[in-house]
């Protein structure tokens, strides 16, 4: 049976950086204010995913 740390490691590896899904040519055309908002939202999503991962592996 995998340990808690193994489960966390596997789940973290499966996470996809949300912003990497946006083509660079599109990202460059995105207004700065929208980029900042998206970056902040992506960070919040990542933090929530980490918290959820911790809760689910307890």
N, CA, C and O atoms as a Maestro MAE file, in Angstrom:
{
 s_m_m2io_version
 :::
 2.0.0
}

f_m_ct {
 s_m_title
 :::
 protein
 m_atom[232] {
  # First column is atom index #
  i_m_mmod_type
  r_m_x_coord
  r_m_y_coord
  r_m_z_coord
  i_m_residue_number
  s_m_chain_name
  s_m_pdb_residue_name
  s_m_pdb_atom_name
  i_m_atomic_number
  :::
  1 25 0.855 -1.186 0.000 1 A "UNK " " N  " 7
  2 3 0.000 0.000 0.000 1 A "UNK " " CA " 6
  3 2 0.900 1.249 0.000 1 A "UNK " " C  " 6
  4 15 1.811 1.350 0.821 1 A "UNK " " O  " 8
  5 25 0.644 2.211 -0.929 2 A "UNK " " N  " 7
  6 3 1.477 3.415 -1.003 2 A "UNK " " CA " 6
  7 2 1.320 4.280 0.249 2 A "UNK " " C  " 6
  8 15 0.238 4.384 0.826 2 A "UNK " " O  " 8
  9 25 2.414 4.885 0.641 3 A "UNK " " N  " 7
  10 3 2.376 5.767 1.808 3 A "UNK " " CA " 6
  11 2 1.699 7.077 1.448 3 A "UNK " " C  " 6
  12 15 1.465 7.366 0.275 3 A "UNK " " O  " 8
  13 25 1.388 7.864 2.464 4 A "UNK " " N  " 7
  14 3 0.756 9.174 2.266 4 A "UNK " " CA " 6
  15 2 1.623 10.069 1.390 4 A "UNK " " C  " 6
  16 15 1.115 10.754 0.502 4 A "UNK " " O  " 8
  17 25 2.928 10.064 1.637 5 A "UNK " " N  " 7
  18 3 3.822 10.914 0.844 5 A "UNK " " CA " 6
  19 2 3.880 10.462 -0.613 5 A "UNK " " C  " 6
  20 15 4.016 11.291 -1.513 5 A "UNK " " O  " 8
  21 25 3.778 9.149 -0.855 6 A "UNK " " N  " 7
  22 3 3.746 8.647 -2.228 6 A "UNK " " CA " 6
  23 2 2.489 9.099 -2.950 6 A "UNK " " C  " 6
  24 15 2.535 9.478 -4.120 6 A "UNK " " O  " 8
  25 25 1.369 9.056 -2.247 7 A "UNK " " N  " 7
  26 3 0.103 9.494 -2.838 7 A "UNK " " CA " 6
  27 2 0.154 10.981 -3.169 7 A "UNK " " C  " 6
  28 15 -0.280 11.399 -4.242 7 A "UNK " " O  " 8
  29 25 0.684 11.775 -2.244 8 A "UNK " " N  " 7
  30 3 0.799 13.210 -2.479 8 A "UNK " " CA " 6
  31 2 1.684 13.490 -3.676 8 A "UNK " " C  " 6
  32 15 1.358 14.326 -4.519 8 A "UNK " " O  " 8
  33 25 2.796 12.795 -3.746 9 A "UNK " " N  " 7
  34 3 3.735 12.988 -4.852 9 A "UNK " " CA " 6
  35 2 3.071 12.657 -6.190 9 A "UNK " " C  " 6
  36 15 3.231 13.396 -7.162 9 A "UNK " " O  " 8
  37 25 2.335 11.562 -6.243 10 A "UNK " " N  " 7
  38 3 1.648 11.170 -7.479 10 A "UNK " " CA " 6
  39 2 0.611 12.198 -7.886 10 A "UNK " " C  " 6
  40 15 0.507 12.537 -9.065 10 A "UNK " " O  " 8
  41 25 -0.151 12.696 -6.938 11 A "UNK " " N  " 7
  42 3 -1.190 13.681 -7.239 11 A "UNK " " CA " 6
  43 2 -0.573 14.998 -7.702 11 A "UNK " " C  " 6
  44 15 -1.104 15.653 -8.599 11 A "UNK " " O  " 8
  45 25 0.533 15.381 -7.101 12 A "UNK " " N  " 7
  46 3 1.198 16.617 -7.496 12 A "UNK " " CA " 6
  47 2 1.747 16.497 -8.915 12 A "UNK " " C  " 6
  48 15 1.708 17.463 -9.676 12 A "UNK " " O  " 8
  49 25 2.252 15.334 -9.272 13 A "UNK " " N  " 7
  50 3 2.780 15.128 -10.614 13 A "UNK " " CA " 6
  51 2 1.673 15.224 -11.664 13 A "UNK " " C  " 6
  52 15 1.915 15.658 -12.791 13 A "UNK " " O  " 8
  53 25 0.470 14.820 -11.293 14 A "UNK " " N  " 7
  54 3 -0.650 14.814 -12.226 14 A "UNK " " CA " 6
  55 2 -1.232 16.207 -12.443 14 A "UNK " " C  " 6
  56 15 -1.938 16.436 -13.425 14 A "UNK " " O  " 8
  57 25 -0.948 17.126 -11.546 15 A "UNK " " N  " 7
  58 3 -1.454 18.489 -11.702 15 A "UNK " " CA " 6
  59 2 -0.876 19.131 -12.945 15 A "UNK " " C  " 6
  60 15 0.304 18.962 -13.254 15 A "UNK " " O  " 8
  61 25 -1.714 19.869 -13.656 16 A "UNK " " N  " 7
  62 3 -1.258 20.570 -14.851 16 A "UNK " " CA " 6
  63 2 -1.266 22.059 -14.547 16 A "UNK " " C  " 6
  64 15 -2.233 22.597 -14.007 16 A "UNK " " O  " 8
  65 25 -0.166 22.712 -14.905 17 A "UNK " " N  " 7
  66 3 -0.120 24.154 -14.750 17 A "UNK " " CA " 6
  67 2 -1.162 24.729 -15.695 17 A "UNK " " C  " 6
  68 15 -1.062 24.579 -16.913 17 A "UNK " " O  " 8
  69 25 -2.162 25.387 -15.122 18 A "UNK " " N  " 7
  70 3 -3.281 25.901 -15.917 18 A "UNK " " CA " 6
  71 2 -2.826 26.887 -16.991 18 A "UNK " " C  " 6
  72 15 -3.347 26.877 -18.106 18 A "UNK " " O  " 8
  73 25 -1.870 27.722 -16.661 19 A "UNK " " N  " 7
  74 3 -1.434 28.743 -17.600 19 A "UNK " " CA " 6
  75 2 -0.630 28.166 -18.764 19 A "UNK " " C  " 6
  76 15 -0.557 28.776 -19.831 19 A "UNK " " O  " 8
  77 25 -0.034 27.005 -18.564 20 A "UNK " " N  " 7
  78 3 0.718 26.370 -19.648 20 A "UNK " " CA " 6
  79 2 -0.207 25.872 -20.754 20 A "UNK " " C  " 6
  80 15 0.255 25.550 -21.849 20 A "UNK " " O  " 8
  81 25 -1.493 25.806 -20.482 21 A "UNK " " N  " 7
  82 3 -2.453 25.337 -21.474 21 A "UNK " " CA " 6
  83 2 -2.799 26.434 -22.486 21 A "UNK " " C  " 6
  84 15 -3.464 26.163 -23.486 21 A "UNK " " O  " 8
  85 25 -2.359 27.655 -22.236 22 A "UNK " " N  " 7
  86 3 -2.625 28.776 -23.131 22 A "UNK " " CA " 6
  87 2 -1.439 28.933 -24.079 22 A "UNK " " C  " 6
  88 15 -0.293 29.065 -23.647 22 A "UNK " " O  " 8
  89 25 -1.730 28.917 -25.359 23 A "UNK " " N  " 7
  90 3 -0.667 29.074 -26.351 23 A "UNK " " CA " 6
  91 2 0.046 30.410 -26.147 23 A "UNK " " C  " 6
  92 15 -0.591 31.423 -25.857 23 A "UNK " " O  " 8
  93 25 1.373 30.404 -26.299 24 A "UNK " " N  " 7
  94 3 2.141 31.629 -26.047 24 A "UNK " " CA " 6
  95 2 1.717 32.771 -26.958 24 A "UNK " " C  " 6
  96 15 1.732 33.929 -26.540 24 A "UNK " " O  " 8
  97 25 1.342 32.468 -28.192 25 A "UNK " " N  " 7
  98 3 0.905 33.549 -29.091 25 A "UNK " " CA " 6
  99 2 -0.386 34.198 -28.582 25 A "UNK " " C  " 6
  100 15 -0.593 35.397 -28.773 25 A "UNK " " O  " 8
  101 25 -1.246 33.420 -27.942 26 A "UNK " " N  " 7
  102 3 -2.465 33.978 -27.366 26 A "UNK " " CA " 6
  103 2 -2.173 34.729 -26.067 26 A "UNK " " C  " 6
  104 15 -2.748 35.784 -25.798 26 A "UNK " " O  " 8
  105 25 -1.264 34.158 -25.267 27 A "UNK " " N  " 7
  106 3 -0.913 34.782 -23.994 27 A "UNK " " CA " 6
  107 2 -0.308 36.165 -24.220 27 A "UNK " " C  " 6
  108 15 -0.594 37.103 -23.476 27 A "UNK " " O  " 8
  109 25 0.517 36.284 -25.235 28 A "UNK " " N  " 7
  110 3 1.158 37.566 -25.548 28 A "UNK " " CA " 6
  111 2 0.139 38.633 -25.946 28 A "UNK " " C  " 6
  112 15 0.374 39.822 -25.736 28 A "UNK " " O  " 8
  113 25 -0.970 38.223 -26.507 29 A "UNK " " N  " 7
  114 3 -2.017 39.156 -26.919 29 A "UNK " " CA " 6
  115 2 -2.960 39.533 -25.775 29 A "UNK " " C  " 6
  116 15 -3.762 40.459 -25.899 29 A "UNK " " O  " 8
  117 25 -2.856 38.813 -24.672 30 A "UNK " " N  " 7
  118 3 -3.745 39.034 -23.537 30 A "UNK " " CA " 6
  119 2 -3.333 40.295 -22.784 30 A "UNK " " C  " 6
  120 15 -2.153 40.482 -22.486 30 A "UNK " " O  " 8
  121 25 -4.303 41.163 -22.473 31 A "UNK " " N  " 7
  122 3 -3.972 42.383 -21.717 31 A "UNK " " CA " 6
  123 2 -3.321 42.049 -20.367 31 A "UNK " " C  " 6
  124 15 -3.635 41.034 -19.746 31 A "UNK " " O  " 8
  125 25 -2.428 42.908 -19.938 32 A "UNK " " N  " 7
  126 3 -1.688 42.693 -18.691 32 A "UNK " " CA " 6
  127 2 -2.611 42.498 -17.499 32 A "UNK " " C  " 6
  128 15 -2.360 41.629 -16.664 32 A "UNK " " O  " 8
  129 25 -3.668 43.285 -17.406 33 A "UNK " " N  " 7
  130 3 -4.587 43.161 -16.263 33 A "UNK " " CA " 6
  131 2 -5.246 41.781 -16.238 33 A "UNK " " C  " 6
  132 15 -5.467 41.218 -15.166 33 A "UNK " " O  " 8
  133 25 -5.555 41.245 -17.397 34 A "UNK " " N  " 7
  134 3 -6.170 39.918 -17.475 34 A "UNK " " CA " 6
  135 2 -5.143 38.843 -17.125 34 A "UNK " " C  " 6
  136 15 -5.472 37.868 -16.451 34 A "UNK " " O  " 8
  137 25 -3.904 39.016 -17.579 35 A "UNK " " N  " 7
  138 3 -2.835 38.064 -17.236 35 A "UNK " " CA " 6
  139 2 -2.643 37.982 -15.724 35 A "UNK " " C  " 6
  140 15 -2.548 36.896 -15.152 35 A "UNK " " O  " 8
  141 25 -2.588 39.157 -15.088 36 A "UNK " " N  " 7
  142 3 -2.387 39.185 -13.634 36 A "UNK " " CA " 6
  143 2 -3.533 38.478 -12.914 36 A "UNK " " C  " 6
  144 15 -3.307 37.723 -11.968 36 A "UNK " " O  " 8
  145 25 -4.759 38.724 -13.365 37 A "UNK " " N  " 7
  146 3 -5.911 38.077 -12.751 37 A "UNK " " CA " 6
  147 2 -5.842 36.563 -12.939 37 A "UNK " " C  " 6
  148 15 -6.081 35.810 -11.994 37 A "UNK " " O  " 8
  149 25 -5.522 36.120 -14.132 38 A "UNK " " N  " 7
  150 3 -5.417 34.688 -14.395 38 A "UNK " " CA " 6
  151 2 -4.308 34.036 -13.584 38 A "UNK " " C  " 6
  152 15 -4.471 32.924 -13.084 38 A "UNK " " O  " 8
  153 25 -3.174 34.730 -13.453 39 A "UNK " " N  " 7
  154 3 -2.070 34.185 -12.661 39 A "UNK " " CA " 6
  155 2 -2.486 34.041 -11.201 39 A "UNK " " C  " 6
  156 15 -2.174 33.038 -10.558 39 A "UNK " " O  " 8
  157 25 -3.182 35.032 -10.684 40 A "UNK " " N  " 7
  158 3 -3.639 34.967 -9.291 40 A "UNK " " CA " 6
  159 2 -4.647 33.831 -9.110 40 A "UNK " " C  " 6
  160 15 -4.583 33.080 -8.136 40 A "UNK " " O  " 8
  161 25 -5.567 33.715 -10.051 41 A "UNK " " N  " 7
  162 3 -6.569 32.651 -9.964 41 A "UNK " " CA " 6
  163 2 -5.920 31.277 -10.071 41 A "UNK " " C  " 6
  164 15 -6.323 30.352 -9.366 41 A "UNK " " O  " 8
  165 25 -4.928 31.128 -10.934 42 A "UNK " " N  " 7
  166 3 -4.222 29.857 -11.073 42 A "UNK " " CA " 6
  167 2 -3.503 29.491 -9.770 42 A "UNK " " C  " 6
  168 15 -3.476 28.324 -9.379 42 A "UNK " " O  " 8
  169 25 -2.923 30.489 -9.104 43 A "UNK " " N  " 7
  170 3 -2.259 30.244 -7.819 43 A "UNK " " CA " 6
  171 2 -3.276 29.794 -6.779 43 A "UNK " " C  " 6
  172 15 -3.005 28.881 -5.999 43 A "UNK " " O  " 8
  173 25 -4.440 30.426 -6.764 44 A "UNK " " N  " 7
  174 3 -5.475 30.058 -5.803 44 A "UNK " " CA " 6
  175 2 -5.974 28.639 -6.061 44 A "UNK " " C  " 6
  176 15 -6.202 27.875 -5.123 44 A "UNK " " O  " 8
  177 25 -6.142 28.296 -7.320 45 A "UNK " " N  " 7
  178 3 -6.566 26.940 -7.658 45 A "UNK " " CA " 6
  179 2 -5.519 25.933 -7.198 45 A "UNK " " C  " 6
  180 15 -5.860 24.898 -6.626 45 A "UNK " " O  " 8
  181 25 -4.252 26.233 -7.445 46 A "UNK " " N  " 7
  182 3 -3.183 25.322 -7.029 46 A "UNK " " CA " 6
  183 2 -3.174 25.139 -5.508 46 A "UNK " " C  " 6
  184 15 -3.007 24.024 -5.013 46 A "UNK " " O  " 8
  185 25 -3.352 26.231 -4.777 47 A "UNK " " N  " 7
  186 3 -3.387 26.143 -3.313 47 A "UNK " " CA " 6
  187 2 -4.563 25.283 -2.850 47 A "UNK " " C  " 6
  188 15 -4.413 24.468 -1.940 47 A "UNK " " O  " 8
  189 25 -5.716 25.457 -3.460 48 A "UNK " " N  " 7
  190 3 -6.889 24.668 -3.081 48 A "UNK " " CA " 6
  191 2 -6.702 23.194 -3.438 48 A "UNK " " C  " 6
  192 15 -7.119 22.313 -2.686 48 A "UNK " " O  " 8
  193 25 -6.079 22.929 -4.575 49 A "UNK " " N  " 7
  194 3 -5.807 21.544 -4.956 49 A "UNK " " CA " 6
  195 2 -4.861 20.883 -3.957 49 A "UNK " " C  " 6
  196 15 -5.045 19.718 -3.605 49 A "UNK " " O  " 8
  197 25 -3.863 21.614 -3.506 50 A "UNK " " N  " 7
  198 3 -2.924 21.068 -2.514 50 A "UNK " " CA " 6
  199 2 -3.654 20.759 -1.214 50 A "UNK " " C  " 6
  200 15 -3.442 19.705 -0.614 50 A "UNK " " O  " 8
  201 25 -4.510 21.672 -0.781 51 A "UNK " " N  " 7
  202 3 -5.281 21.443 0.451 51 A "UNK " " CA " 6
  203 2 -6.173 20.224 0.297 51 A "UNK " " C  " 6
  204 15 -6.258 19.389 1.198 51 A "UNK " " O  " 8
  205 25 -6.834 20.125 -0.839 52 A "UNK " " N  " 7
  206 3 -7.725 18.989 -1.082 52 A "UNK " " CA " 6
  207 2 -6.943 17.683 -1.103 52 A "UNK " " C  " 6
  208 15 -7.397 16.677 -0.557 52 A "UNK " " O  " 8
  209 25 -5.780 17.693 -1.723 53 A "UNK " " N  " 7
  210 3 -4.932 16.510 -1.764 53 A "UNK " " CA " 6
  211 2 -4.553 16.073 -0.359 53 A "UNK " " C  " 6
  212 15 -4.561 14.882 -0.046 53 A "UNK " " O  " 8
  213 25 -4.222 17.042 0.487 54 A "UNK " " N  " 7
  214 3 -3.849 16.719 1.867 54 A "UNK " " CA " 6
  215 2 -5.023 16.116 2.613 54 A "UNK " " C  " 6
  216 15 -4.851 15.154 3.362 54 A "UNK " " O  " 8
  217 25 -6.209 16.662 2.422 55 A "UNK " " N  " 7
  218 3 -7.407 16.163 3.106 55 A "UNK " " CA " 6
  219 2 -7.746 14.749 2.628 55 A "UNK " " C  " 6
  220 15 -8.096 13.885 3.431 55 A "UNK " " O  " 8
  221 25 -7.642 14.523 1.341 56 A "UNK " " N  " 7
  222 3 -8.013 13.230 0.790 56 A "UNK " " CA " 6
  223 2 -7.026 12.128 1.144 56 A "UNK " " C  " 6
  224 15 -7.379 10.950 1.096 56 A "UNK " " O  " 8
  225 25 -5.814 12.482 1.492 57 A "UNK " " N  " 7
  226 3 -4.822 11.446 1.796 57 A "UNK " " CA " 6
  227 2 -4.632 11.232 3.295 57 A "UNK " " C  " 6
  228 15 -3.720 10.516 3.707 57 A "UNK " " O  " 8
  229 25 -5.463 11.829 4.088 58 A "UNK " " N  " 7
  230 3 -5.349 11.657 5.541 58 A "UNK " " CA " 6
  231 2 -5.920 10.326 5.932 58 A "UNK " " C  " 6
  232 15 -5.924 9.979 7.113 58 A "UNK " " O  " 8
  :::
 }
 m_bond[231] {
  # First column is bond index #
  i_m_from
  i_m_to
  i_m_order
  :::
  1 1 2 1
  2 2 3 1
  3 3 4 2
  4 3 5 1
  5 5 6 1
  6 6 7 1
  7 7 8 2
  8 7 9 1
  9 9 10 1
  10 10 11 1
  11 11 12 2
  12 11 13 1
  13 13 14 1
  14 14 15 1
  15 15 16 2
  16 15 17 1
  17 17 18 1
  18 18 19 1
  19 19 20 2
  20 19 21 1
  21 21 22 1
  22 22 23 1
  23 23 24 2
  24 23 25 1
  25 25 26 1
  26 26 27 1
  27 27 28 2
  28 27 29 1
  29 29 30 1
  30 30 31 1
  31 31 32 2
  32 31 33 1
  33 33 34 1
  34 34 35 1
  35 35 36 2
  36 35 37 1
  37 37 38 1
  38 38 39 1
  39 39 40 2
  40 39 41 1
  41 41 42 1
  42 42 43 1
  43 43 44 2
  44 43 45 1
  45 45 46 1
  46 46 47 1
  47 47 48 2
  48 47 49 1
  49 49 50 1
  50 50 51 1
  51 51 52 2
  52 51 53 1
  53 53 54 1
  54 54 55 1
  55 55 56 2
  56 55 57 1
  57 57 58 1
  58 58 59 1
  59 59 60 2
  60 59 61 1
  61 61 62 1
  62 62 63 1
  63 63 64 2
  64 63 65 1
  65 65 66 1
  66 66 67 1
  67 67 68 2
  68 67 69 1
  69 69 70 1
  70 70 71 1
  71 71 72 2
  72 71 73 1
  73 73 74 1
  74 74 75 1
  75 75 76 2
  76 75 77 1
  77 77 78 1
  78 78 79 1
  79 79 80 2
  80 79 81 1
  81 81 82 1
  82 82 83 1
  83 83 84 2
  84 83 85 1
  85 85 86 1
  86 86 87 1
  87 87 88 2
  88 87 89 1
  89 89 90 1
  90 90 91 1
  91 91 92 2
  92 91 93 1
  93 93 94 1
  94 94 95 1
  95 95 96 2
  96 95 97 1
  97 97 98 1
  98 98 99 1
  99 99 100 2
  100 99 101 1
  101 101 102 1
  102 102 103 1
  103 103 104 2
  104 103 105 1
  105 105 106 1
  106 106 107 1
  107 107 108 2
  108 107 109 1
  109 109 110 1
  110 110 111 1
  111 111 112 2
  112 111 113 1
  113 113 114 1
  114 114 115 1
  115 115 116 2
  116 115 117 1
  117 117 118 1
  118 118 119 1
  119 119 120 2
  120 119 121 1
  121 121 122 1
  122 122 123 1
  123 123 124 2
  124 123 125 1
  125 125 126 1
  126 126 127 1
  127 127 128 2
  128 127 129 1
  129 129 130 1
  130 130 131 1
  131 131 132 2
  132 131 133 1
  133 133 134 1
  134 134 135 1
  135 135 136 2
  136 135 137 1
  137 137 138 1
  138 138 139 1
  139 139 140 2
  140 139 141 1
  141 141 142 1
  142 142 143 1
  143 143 144 2
  144 143 145 1
  145 145 146 1
  146 146 147 1
  147 147 148 2
  148 147 149 1
  149 149 150 1
  150 150 151 1
  151 151 152 2
  152 151 153 1
  153 153 154 1
  154 154 155 1
  155 155 156 2
  156 155 157 1
  157 157 158 1
  158 158 159 1
  159 159 160 2
  160 159 161 1
  161 161 162 1
  162 162 163 1
  163 163 164 2
  164 163 165 1
  165 165 166 1
  166 166 167 1
  167 167 168 2
  168 167 169 1
  169 169 170 1
  170 170 171 1
  171 171 172 2
  172 171 173 1
  173 173 174 1
  174 174 175 1
  175 175 176 2
  176 175 177 1
  177 177 178 1
  178 178 179 1
  179 179 180 2
  180 179 181 1
  181 181 182 1
  182 182 183 1
  183 183 184 2
  184 183 185 1
  185 185 186 1
  186 186 187 1
  187 187 188 2
  188 187 189 1
  189 189 190 1
  190 190 191 1
  191 191 192 2
  192 191 193 1
  193 193 194 1
  194 194 195 1
  195 195 196 2
  196 195 197 1
  197 197 198 1
  198 198 199 1
  199 199 200 2
  200 199 201 1
  201 201 202 1
  202 202 203 1
  203 203 204 2
  204 203 205 1
  205 205 206 1
  206 206 207 1
  207 207 208 2
  208 207 209 1
  209 209 210 1
  210 210 211 1
  211 211 212 2
  212 211 213 1
  213 213 214 1
  214 214 215 1
  215 215 216 2
  216 215 217 1
  217 217 218 1
  218 218 219 1
  219 219 220 2
  220 219 221 1
  221 221 222 1
  222 222 223 1
  223 223 224 2
  224 223 225 1
  225 225 226 1
  226 226 227 1
  227 227 228 2
  228 227 229 1
  229 229 230 1
  230 230 231 1
  231 231 232 2
  :::
 }
}
